[in-house]
């Protein structure tokens, strides 16, 4: 759950106070910028839901989850270690990213996928 640590560092810095450099190194995200990495994965999920449910009246599962919620905080099996020691599951814009999976429907089944070919 490194991303949860990044979210805590990015969203609640006052609660954490000053952290030693060694602590920050153990939770550094692949993009190197904690706030940006957290926003990319969270906004990706929210954009997926906005795209598939723009009027907020489409389907929810029996637990009240929208499509991207069903894969929340999961990052798949196609991860690789980056030069700063963190983990990523995709590269774009010249940067590595660890982005949560979104749901993909195939036939009558649903799968959490990073993209159309990687789970």
NORCOR-V339435 format. One line per field, one symbol per residue. phi: phi as a letter, one per 30 degrees, with the letter a starting at -180 (. if undefined). burial: # if it has 24 or more other C-alpha atoms within 12 Angstrom, else .. Layout:
phi->???
burial->???
This chain:
phi->.eddddddddcbddddidcdedddddcddddibedddddedddedddedddcbdchbddbddciddedddceicbicccbdcdcidcbbabaiibcbccddbdbcbiccbbdbdbdbcd
burial->.######.##................################.###.##................###########..#......#####.....#########......####....#
